[in-house]
Amino acid sequence: MVDVHVSVDSTNLEALRDPRPWRVVVADHQSAGRGRLARQWLAPAGTSIAVSVVVPAPVGRTADLGWLPLLSGMAMRSALADVAHVAGRLKWPNDVVVDGPARDGSPGPRKLGGLLAERVERAVVVGIGVNTDLRADELPVGRATSTWLEGAHVARETLVVDILEALRHRYAAWQGAAGDAARSGLAAAYTGRCLTLGREVRAQLPGHRVVEGTAVDIDDQGRTLFRQRALFHPQGPAGGLYWAMIYPFHGLVFGGMQRNIAHEAEKVPPGGTPPRRPTRAGRRRGSSP
């Protein structure tokens, strides 16, 4: 089922109102578009694509859910390569970017699109936004870009169809491997295109903590592993060299109760193995964006 709108408040919110499996909501304009961490997603009408898909959650495999946002990012990236011939890279967990300096003179990369994944009942609503026809003076921030600015002139309808087809294909392969990202080839494909790995990063954690270090890998649940320099607390720095795991889901909805499972940092002894299952540390509740 595909619902096409001239304008909605948010394609994700519209999909959440009736989350039937594989329902698709497409809009030419969003008056209250949202990104991760309650950020706004704003674009003039007709200059971007906004599409949300209700993807069935894997039954009995909650630990595999972290791969759904990453799988969706892969679908967005491959569609952009096929339709717009833009060589996008993946910025964990939810952005498709073009590597290189930004248009405001900063180091970059340039953000082309992003996604927001929200779980409700037995499904995950995946919202995808891509800047297509934004001109330089319409960019929301200096590090943004669009397919037009990257030299590609694409039909938005064609790009939407290609994204949905790529999502269906990658989801089927992942499910065919029983949600095993390694066996389905998803893990290798994602890490090979992830711009975050090997780079110095700074991540905000609950409780006003900040992680700084190097992103080194994606684990079997889709979490980023950081080799940290330090973990800073409001009371002062707590030094040490250890691993941290940052989860890709934000704004998960369980039975109507909003719960942000955003970040967790877990210390691992030297030579130790990061735990496979998330703990309850670092979880917080908040209101729906």
C-alpha positions as CSV (number, residue, x, y, z in Angstrom):
1,M,0.0,0.0,0.0
2,V,1.4,3.4,-1.0
3,D,0.0,6.6,0.3
4,V,1.0,9.7,-1.6
5,H,0.5,13.2,-0.1
6,V,1.2,16.7,-1.2
7,S,2.0,17.7,2.4
8,V,2.0,16.0,5.8
9,D,3.3,16.9,9.2
10,S,5.8,13.9,9.0
11,T,5.8,10.8,6.9
12,N,7.0,8.8,9.9
13,L,4.2,10.1,12.1
14,E,1.7,9.4,9.3
15,A,3.0,5.8,9.0
16,L,2.9,5.3,12.8
17,R,-0.8,6.2,12.8
18,D,-1.6,3.1,10.8
19,P,1.5,0.8,10.9
20,R,0.4,-1.9,8.6
21,P,3.3,-4.1,7.3
22,W,4.9,-2.6,4.2
23,R,2.7,0.5,4.1
24,V,4.6,3.3,2.3
25,V,4.0,7.0,2.9
26,V,5.4,9.5,0.5
27,A,5.1,13.3,0.7
28,D,6.2,16.2,-1.5
29,H,6.6,18.3,1.7
30,Q,6.7,17.8,5.5
31,S,5.7,20.6,7.8
32,A,7.2,18.9,10.8
33,G,9.8,16.5,9.4
34,R,12.0,14.9,12.0
35,G,15.5,13.3,12.3
36,R,17.3,11.5,15.0
37,L,17.5,13.1,18.5
38,A,14.4,15.2,17.8
39,R,16.2,17.3,15.2
40,Q,14.1,19.0,12.6
41,W,14.3,18.0,8.9
42,L,13.2,21.0,6.9
43,A,13.2,21.5,3.1
44,P,11.2,23.6,0.6
45,A,8.4,21.7,-1.2
46,G,9.6,19.8,-4.2
47,T,13.3,19.9,-3.3
48,S,13.7,16.5,-1.5
49,I,12.1,13.1,-1.1
50,A,10.4,12.0,2.1
51,V,9.3,8.4,2.3
52,S,8.5,6.2,5.3
53,V,8.1,2.4,5.1
54,V,6.6,0.1,7.7
55,V,9.0,-2.8,7.8
56,P,8.1,-6.0,9.7
57,A,10.3,-6.6,12.7
58,P,12.0,-10.0,12.8
59,V,10.0,-12.2,15.2
60,G,11.8,-13.2,18.3
61,R,15.1,-11.6,17.2
62,T,15.2,-8.2,19.0
63,A,19.0,-8.3,19.0
64,D,19.0,-8.1,15.2
65,L,16.9,-4.9,15.0
66,G,20.0,-2.7,15.1
67,W,20.8,-3.8,11.6
68,L,17.5,-2.4,10.1
69,P,18.6,1.2,10.1
70,L,22.0,0.2,8.6
71,L,20.3,-2.0,6.0
72,S,18.0,0.9,5.1
73,G,21.0,3.2,4.8
74,M,22.6,0.7,2.4
75,A,19.4,0.7,0.3
76,M,19.4,4.5,0.1
77,R,23.1,4.6,-0.8
78,S,22.8,2.0,-3.6
79,A,19.7,3.7,-5.1
80,L,21.6,7.0,-5.2
81,A,24.5,5.3,-6.9
82,D,22.2,3.6,-9.5
83,V,19.9,6.6,-10.2
84,A,22.0,9.7,-9.5
85,H,25.4,8.2,-10.0
86,V,26.5,9.8,-6.7
87,A,29.2,7.8,-4.9
88,G,27.8,8.2,-1.4
89,R,29.3,6.8,1.8
90,L,27.6,5.8,5.0
91,K,28.0,7.8,8.2
92,W,27.0,5.5,11.0
93,P,24.2,5.1,11.9
94,N,21.8,7.0,9.6
95,D,23.4,9.3,7.1
96,V,24.4,9.0,3.4
97,V,27.2,11.5,2.8
98,V,29.6,12.5,0.0
99,D,33.2,12.5,1.2
100,G,35.2,15.7,0.8
101,P,35.1,19.3,2.0
102,A,31.8,20.9,2.7
103,R,30.5,24.0,0.9
104,D,31.0,26.2,3.9
105,G,34.7,25.4,3.9
106,S,34.6,22.9,6.8
107,P,36.3,19.5,6.3
108,G,33.0,17.8,5.6
109,P,31.7,15.3,4.6
110,R,28.6,16.6,2.8
111,K,25.3,15.2,4.0
112,L,23.0,14.0,1.2
113,G,20.3,12.2,3.1
114,G,19.4,10.6,6.4
115,L,16.9,8.3,8.0
116,L,14.9,7.9,11.3
117,A,13.9,4.4,12.4
118,E,11.2,4.0,15.0
119,R,9.8,0.8,16.4
120,V,6.1,0.3,17.1
121,E,4.3,-2.9,17.9
122,R,5.8,-5.6,15.6
123,A,7.2,-3.3,13.0
124,V,9.8,-0.6,12.4
125,V,8.9,2.6,10.6
126,V,11.9,3.6,8.5
127,G,11.8,7.2,7.4
128,I,14.1,8.2,4.6
129,G,14.9,11.8,3.4
130,V,17.2,12.7,0.5
131,N,18.0,16.2,-0.7
132,T,17.5,16.2,-4.4
133,D,16.9,19.7,-5.9
134,L,18.2,22.0,-3.1
135,R,20.3,24.9,-4.4
136,A,23.2,26.3,-2.5
137,D,21.2,29.1,-0.9
138,E,18.6,26.7,0.2
139,L,20.8,24.4,2.2
140,P,19.8,24.1,5.9
141,V,23.5,23.9,7.0
142,G,26.8,24.4,5.3
143,R,27.6,20.7,5.5
144,A,24.5,19.6,3.5
145,T,24.3,18.9,-0.2
146,S,21.9,17.7,-2.8
147,T,22.0,15.5,-5.8
148,W,21.6,18.6,-7.9
149,L,24.6,20.2,-6.3
150,E,26.6,17.0,-6.9
151,G,25.8,17.3,-10.6
152,A,22.9,14.8,-10.8
153,H,19.5,15.7,-12.0
154,V,17.1,12.9,-11.1
155,A,13.4,12.4,-11.1
156,R,12.3,12.1,-7.5
157,E,9.7,9.4,-8.3
158,T,12.4,7.2,-9.9
159,L,14.6,7.6,-6.9
160,V,11.8,6.7,-4.5
161,V,11.0,3.5,-6.5
162,D,14.7,2.5,-6.6
163,I,15.1,3.0,-2.8
164,L,12.0,0.9,-2.1
165,E,13.2,-1.8,-4.4
166,A,16.7,-1.8,-2.9
167,L,15.2,-2.0,0.6
168,R,13.0,-4.9,-0.3
169,H,15.9,-6.8,-1.9
170,R,18.3,-6.2,1.1
171,Y,15.6,-7.0,3.6
172,A,14.8,-10.3,1.8
173,A,18.4,-11.3,1.8
174,W,18.8,-10.5,5.5
175,Q,15.7,-12.4,6.4
176,G,16.8,-15.3,4.2
177,A,19.9,-15.6,6.4
178,A,17.7,-15.6,9.5
179,G,18.8,-12.0,10.4
180,D,22.5,-13.0,10.4
181,A,24.2,-9.8,9.0
182,A,27.5,-11.7,8.4
183,R,25.9,-14.6,6.5
184,S,23.7,-12.4,4.4
185,G,26.7,-10.3,3.3
186,L,25.2,-7.2,4.9
187,A,27.9,-6.7,7.5
188,A,30.7,-6.8,5.0
189,A,28.9,-4.6,2.5
190,Y,28.1,-2.0,5.2
191,T,31.6,-1.9,6.8
192,G,33.2,-1.6,3.3
193,R,31.2,1.6,2.7
194,C,31.1,3.1,6.2
195,L,33.0,6.4,6.4
196,T,32.8,6.4,10.2
197,L,35.2,3.5,10.7
198,G,38.8,4.4,11.3
199,R,38.0,8.0,12.0
200,E,38.1,10.0,15.2
201,V,34.6,10.6,16.5
202,R,32.9,12.4,19.4
203,A,29.6,11.1,20.6
204,Q,27.2,12.5,23.3
205,L,25.9,9.9,25.8
206,P,23.1,10.2,28.3
207,G,24.1,11.8,31.6
208,H,26.1,14.5,29.9
209,R,28.9,12.1,29.1
210,V,31.0,12.4,26.0
211,V,32.9,9.6,24.1
212,E,35.9,10.5,22.1
213,G,38.0,8.0,20.2
214,T,38.3,6.0,17.1
215,A,35.4,4.0,15.5
216,V,36.9,0.6,14.7
217,D,34.1,-1.9,13.9
218,I,30.4,-2.7,13.7
219,D,29.4,-5.6,16.0
220,D,26.9,-8.4,15.3
221,Q,24.0,-6.2,16.6
222,G,24.8,-3.2,14.4
223,R,26.5,-1.3,17.2
224,T,29.6,0.8,16.7
225,L,32.7,-0.2,18.6
226,F,34.9,2.7,19.7
227,R,38.5,2.5,21.0
228,Q,38.2,5.3,23.5
229,R,40.7,7.7,24.8
230,A,38.6,8.8,27.7
231,L,35.0,8.8,29.0
232,F,34.1,12.2,30.5
233,H,31.7,12.6,33.3
234,P,30.3,15.9,34.7
235,Q,32.5,15.4,37.8
236,G,35.6,15.0,35.8
237,P,37.4,12.7,33.3
238,A,37.6,9.0,33.8
239,G,40.6,7.9,31.8
240,G,41.4,4.5,30.3
241,L,41.5,2.8,27.0
242,Y,38.5,0.6,26.5
243,W,35.6,-0.2,24.1
244,A,32.3,1.5,23.9
245,M,29.2,0.4,22.0
246,I,26.8,2.9,20.6
247,Y,23.4,1.7,19.4
248,P,21.8,2.8,16.1
249,F,18.2,3.0,17.2
250,H,16.8,6.2,18.6
251,G,13.2,6.9,19.6
252,L,12.1,3.3,19.8
253,V,8.4,3.0,20.7
254,F,7.3,0.0,22.7
255,G,3.5,-0.4,23.1
256,G,3.0,3.4,22.9
257,M,5.7,4.1,25.5
258,Q,8.5,6.2,24.1
259,R,12.0,5.0,25.1
260,N,15.2,6.3,23.7
261,I,17.7,3.5,23.6
262,A,20.5,5.6,22.3
263,H,23.9,5.0,23.7
264,E,25.6,2.6,26.1
265,A,29.3,2.5,27.0
266,E,30.6,-0.7,28.5
267,K,34.1,-1.2,29.7
268,V,35.9,-4.3,28.5
269,P,39.1,-5.6,30.0
270,P,42.2,-5.5,27.7
271,G,41.9,-8.4,25.3
272,G,38.4,-9.0,26.3
273,T,35.3,-9.5,24.1
274,P,32.5,-6.9,24.0
275,P,29.2,-8.3,25.3
276,R,26.8,-9.5,22.7
277,R,23.6,-8.3,24.4
278,P,22.7,-4.7,25.4
279,T,22.6,-4.0,29.1
280,R,20.1,-1.6,30.8
281,A,22.8,0.9,31.6
282,G,22.5,4.1,29.8
283,R,18.9,3.7,28.8
284,R,16.6,6.7,29.3
285,R,13.0,7.6,28.7
286,G,11.7,10.7,27.0
287,S,8.8,12.1,25.2
288,S,8.2,11.4,21.5
289,P,9.8,13.9,19.1
